[in-house]
Amino acid sequence: MCDLVQKAIQVNLEELFRDGINDVAFAVRSSAVGEDSNLLSAAGQNETFLNCKGIRSIEEAILRCWASAYRLESVEYRRHHGQPIQTSIAVVVQAMIDSDVAGVMFTCDPATGNPAKVFVTANYGLGESVVSGRAEPDTIILSRNHKNELALLDRQVGKKDLKIICDEKGNTKEVEVPLNDRSKDCLDDNIALRVGELGILTEKYFGNPRDNEFAISKGKIFLLQSRPVTHLHNWTDFELTHELDSPVVTSTDIYTKANTGEVFPNATSPLSTTLIAKSLDLAIQSNFVKRFGGSFIVQPQINRFVTVSHHHAMLNVIDVSMTFMLF
């Protein structure tokens, strides 16, 4: 590490913590360009080091974070997802929170993207046990209305058989959770609602659903990290199976619900997609035969004018317009 960077680290840490810098434990976290976005999440691909004490320990951890951008797992992840192999990586140095409870909070249902549900998972000790999946955490589901008011919807108590803590030597270690604490909720209702409210604030600030890491120490909530919730717009198995049931959507297609929205105001069921939408398309084709005569040929094997996108029946404006122009 060059002298300029070493000096900048030392000066800034001393300005924040003055003479007590050697008594504070730090988390040194990697943050690579393109690591977290709406489409991809490379969480765990690059290194994070906990409980670092002293300037030398922090500097060593920073170097190892930089180097982790080029370890095999990280490089292969970027190559597989079409990202540049050579990438920039920042390192965040945070004062460690001696957390009583820590965990992860999603401002929507991570499986369906439903914004009416906020998911909170938490365990005793550091959040590493939750993020890494080493322990089964408690899961709290909060309901959210259109005014962003939260209420407790469901609660599932996890096994929480172990937790991760910092020892006296500056290392992290796994310890067993006492039996009487395993059956208890590690978050009470009031704290869970406050965590959910913090999540809504991050969602308003960034403008999209968030995946947040938090820690709680002596009743105070700390936001450790916030990233977009990924894979919300992935295609379902049903959409992938029926992707080519209609002509492939191109940049020249324009869809409208101006007419079909009256017949199908909501999302269509699989039965309606295969039966009613096809019948409506055939009816439109038959109408064109009556209008234009034999010059227009019915093609029952495909949907020419009615297509289904994201479970909604729509009219293809371009196909309808082109038919009137040609005939």
C-alpha positions in Angstrom: 0.0 0.0 0.0 1.4 3.4 -1.0 2.3 6.0 1.6 -0.4 8.4 0.4 -3.2 5.9 1.1 -1.7 4.8 4.4 -1.6 8.4 5.6 -5.2 9.1 4.4 -6.5 6.1 6.4 -4.6 7.0 9.5 -5.5 10.7 9.4 -9.2 10.1 8.9 -9.5 7.4 11.5 -7.7 9.4 14.1 -9.9 12.4 13.3 -13.0 10.3 14.0 -11.8 8.2 16.9 -8.8 10.3 18.2 -6.7 8.4 20.7 -9.1 5.5 21.1 -8.6 4.1 17.7 -6.7 1.0 19.0 -9.6 0.2 21.3 -12.3 0.2 18.6 -13.0 -2.9 16.5 -13.7 -2.3 12.8 -15.4 -4.1 10.0 -13.6 -3.8 6.7 -16.0 -4.5 3.8 -15.5 -4.8 0.1 -17.8 -2.9 -2.3 -17.0 -3.6 -6.0 -18.4 -1.7 -9.0 -21.4 -3.6 -10.3 -21.5 -5.9 -7.2 -25.1 -5.1 -6.3 -27.8 -4.0 -8.7 -31.4 -4.6 -9.5 -30.4 -7.6 -11.6 -27.3 -9.1 -10.0 -26.0 -9.5 -6.4 -22.5 -10.7 -5.9 -22.9 -10.8 -2.1 -20.1 -13.0 -0.6 -18.0 -13.0 -3.8 -15.5 -10.5 -2.3 -14.0 -10.5 1.2 -15.2 -8.9 4.4 -13.2 -8.9 7.6 -14.6 -8.3 11.0 -13.2 -7.2 14.4 -10.1 -5.6 13.0 -8.2 -3.6 15.6 -5.3 -1.2 15.0 -4.1 0.6 11.9 -1.9 -2.3 10.7 -4.8 -4.8 10.9 -7.1 -2.4 9.0 -4.5 -1.8 6.3 -3.9 -5.6 5.8 -7.7 -6.2 5.6 -8.0 -3.4 3.0 -5.3 -5.1 0.8 -7.0 -8.4 1.1 -10.4 -6.9 0.1 -8.8 -5.4 -3.0 -7.2 -8.7 -3.8 -10.4 -10.6 -3.4 -11.8 -9.0 -6.5 -9.6 -11.3 -8.5 -10.0 -14.6 -6.7 -11.5 -17.4 -8.8 -15.1 -17.2 -7.5 -15.4 -13.5 -8.0 -13.8 -13.5 -11.5 -16.0 -16.5 -12.6 -19.1 -14.7 -11.4 -18.4 -11.6 -13.4 -17.4 -13.6 -16.5 -20.6 -15.8 -16.2 -22.8 -12.7 -16.0 -21.1 -10.7 -18.7 -19.4 -8.1 -16.4 -15.9 -6.8 -17.0 -13.2 -9.0 -15.5 -11.1 -6.0 -14.6 -13.1 -4.0 -12.1 -12.7 -1.3 -9.5 -13.4 -2.1 -5.9 -13.9 0.2 -2.9 -13.4 -0.7 0.7 -15.7 0.5 3.5 -14.2 0.7 7.0 -16.9 0.8 9.7 -16.8 0.8 13.5 -18.1 -2.6 14.6 -21.4 -2.7 16.5 -21.4 -5.0 19.6 -24.8 -6.2 18.5 -27.2 -8.1 20.8 -29.3 -9.0 17.7 -28.6 -8.6 14.0 -30.1 -9.6 10.7 -31.5 -8.9 7.3 -34.6 -7.0 6.2 -36.4 -7.0 2.8 -38.8 -4.1 2.1 -40.8 -6.5 -0.1 -41.5 -10.2 -0.4 -38.1 -11.4 -1.9 -39.8 -14.3 -3.7 -42.8 -12.4 -5.3 -41.8 -8.8 -5.0 -45.1 -8.0 -3.1 -44.5 -4.6 -1.5 -47.4 -5.2 1.0 -45.0 -7.5 3.0 -41.8 -6.6 4.8 -39.6 -9.6 5.8 -37.2 -9.4 8.8 -34.9 -12.3 9.7 -32.7 -12.0 12.8 -30.5 -13.9 15.3 -28.5 -13.2 18.4 -25.0 -11.8 18.0 -23.5 -10.7 14.7 -25.5 -10.8 11.5 -22.9 -13.2 9.9 -24.9 -16.2 11.1 -28.0 -14.9 9.3 -26.2 -13.9 6.0 -24.2 -17.1 5.8 -27.1 -19.3 6.7 -25.2 -21.0 9.6 -28.2 -20.7 11.9 -31.9 -20.8 11.4 -33.0 -17.2 12.3 -36.4 -15.9 13.5 -38.6 -14.6 10.7 -41.0 -11.8 11.2 -43.4 -10.7 8.4 -44.9 -7.2 8.6 -47.9 -6.1 6.6 -47.7 -2.7 4.9 -50.7 -0.6 3.6 -50.7 2.2 1.0 -49.8 4.7 3.7 -46.7 2.7 4.6 -48.2 1.9 8.0 -46.8 -1.4 9.4 -48.4 -4.1 11.5 -47.2 -7.5 12.6 -48.5 -10.2 10.2 -46.7 -13.4 11.1 -43.8 -14.6 13.2 -41.8 -17.8 12.9 -39.3 -18.7 15.7 -36.1 -20.3 14.3 -33.9 -22.8 16.0 -31.1 -20.2 16.6 -28.8 -23.0 18.0 -25.7 -20.9 17.4 -24.6 -17.3 17.2 -21.4 -15.5 16.1 -19.7 -13.2 18.5 -16.3 -11.4 18.8 -13.9 -12.8 21.4 -11.3 -11.0 23.4 -8.5 -11.7 20.9 -10.3 -9.8 18.1 -11.5 -12.9 16.3 -15.1 -14.0 15.5 -16.3 -17.4 16.8 -19.4 -19.5 16.9 -21.0 -20.2 20.3 -24.1 -22.1 21.2 -27.2 -20.2 22.2 -28.6 -21.1 25.6 -31.5 -23.5 25.4 -34.0 -21.1 27.1 -33.1 -18.4 24.5 -33.6 -20.5 21.5 -37.4 -20.7 21.9 -37.7 -17.0 22.5 -38.2 -14.3 19.9 -34.9 -12.4 19.5 -36.8 -9.3 18.3 -39.9 -8.0 20.2 -42.8 -6.5 18.2 -41.8 -2.9 18.8 -38.2 -3.4 17.6 -39.4 -5.3 14.6 -41.7 -2.5 13.6 -38.9 0.1 14.0 -36.7 -2.0 11.8 -39.4 -2.1 9.2 -39.9 1.6 9.3 -36.1 2.1 8.8 -36.4 -0.1 5.7 -39.2 2.1 4.3 -37.0 5.1 4.8 -34.2 3.5 2.7 -36.7 2.5 0.0 -37.9 6.1 -0.2 -34.4 7.4 -0.3 -33.1 5.0 -3.0 -36.4 4.7 -4.9 -36.5 0.9 -5.1 -37.1 -2.2 -2.9 -34.1 -2.7 -0.5 -32.2 -5.6 1.0 -30.8 -4.2 4.3 -28.5 -5.5 6.9 -29.0 -4.1 10.5 -27.7 -4.5 14.0 -29.3 -3.7 17.3 -27.2 -2.8 20.4 -28.8 -1.8 23.7 -32.1 -1.0 21.9 -30.5 1.2 19.2 -30.9 0.2 15.6 -27.9 0.5 13.2 -28.2 0.3 9.4 -25.1 -1.5 8.2 -25.7 -1.9 4.5 -28.4 -1.4 1.9 -28.6 -2.9 -1.6 -31.3 -3.3 -4.2 -33.5 -6.5 -4.0 -32.3 -8.6 -7.0 -34.2 -10.9 -9.3 -37.6 -9.2 -8.8 -38.2 -9.1 -12.6 -37.1 -12.6 -13.4 -39.4 -14.6 -15.6 -41.5 -17.3 -13.9 -41.4 -20.9 -15.0 -44.8 -20.4 -16.6 -43.6 -17.4 -18.6 -40.5 -19.3 -19.8 -42.6 -22.3 -20.8 -45.0 -20.1 -22.9 -42.4 -17.5 -24.0 -42.8 -18.5 -27.7 -46.6 -19.2 -27.7 -47.0 -15.7 -29.3 -44.6 -14.0 -31.8 -41.4 -12.8 -30.2 -41.8 -9.3 -28.9 -39.5 -6.9 -30.6 -38.7 -3.2 -30.2 -41.2 -2.4 -33.0 -44.2 -4.0 -31.1 -46.6 -1.7 -29.3 -49.2 -3.3 -26.9 -52.3 -1.8 -25.6 -55.1 -2.8 -23.2 -57.5 -0.2 -24.7 -59.9 -3.0 -25.8 -58.8 -6.2 -24.1 -58.7 -4.4 -20.7 -62.5 -4.4 -20.8 -62.6 -8.1 -21.3 -59.6 -9.0 -19.2 -59.2 -6.2 -16.6 -56.9 -8.3 -14.4 -54.2 -10.9 -14.8 -55.4 -13.9 -16.8 -55.3 -17.4 -15.4 -53.5 -20.2 -17.4 -56.9 -21.5 -18.6 -57.9 -18.0 -19.8 -54.5 -17.6 -21.5 -54.9 -20.9 -23.5 -58.6 -20.8 -24.2 -60.2 -17.3 -24.0 -57.3 -15.3 -25.4 -57.0 -17.7 -28.3 -60.7 -17.5 -28.9 -60.6 -13.7 -28.9 -57.7 -13.7 -31.4 -59.6 -16.0 -33.7 -62.7 -13.9 -33.5 -60.6 -10.8 -34.6 -59.1 -12.8 -37.4 -62.6 -13.9 -38.5 -63.8 -10.4 -38.4 -61.0 -9.3 -40.8 -62.1 -12.1 -43.2 -65.6 -10.7 -43.2 -64.2 -7.2 -43.7 -61.5 -7.9 -46.3 -62.7 -11.1 -47.9 -60.5 -14.0 -49.1 -57.4 -11.8 -49.3 -57.0 -12.2 -45.5 -56.1 -15.7 -44.4 -56.9 -17.0 -40.9 -53.9 -18.5 -39.1 -55.3 -20.4 -36.1 -51.9 -21.8 -35.0 -50.7 -18.4 -33.7 -52.1 -15.4 -31.9 -51.8 -12.6 -34.5 -53.4 -9.7 -32.7 -54.0 -10.8 -29.0 -50.9 -11.6 -27.0 -50.3 -12.3 -23.4 -47.5 -10.4 -21.6 -46.9 -10.7 -17.8 -50.3 -12.5 -17.6 -52.2 -9.7 -19.2 -54.0 -10.0 -22.5 -53.1 -7.1 -24.9 -53.7 -6.0 -28.5 -50.7 -5.6 -30.7 -51.3 -2.1 -32.2 -48.7 -2.6 -34.9 -50.2 -5.8 -36.3 -53.8 -4.4 -36.3 -52.6 -1.2 -38.0 -50.5 -3.0 -40.6 -53.5 -5.2 -41.4 -55.7 -2.2 -42.2 -52.9 -0.7 -44.2 -52.3 -3.8 -46.3 -55.9 -4.8 -46.9 
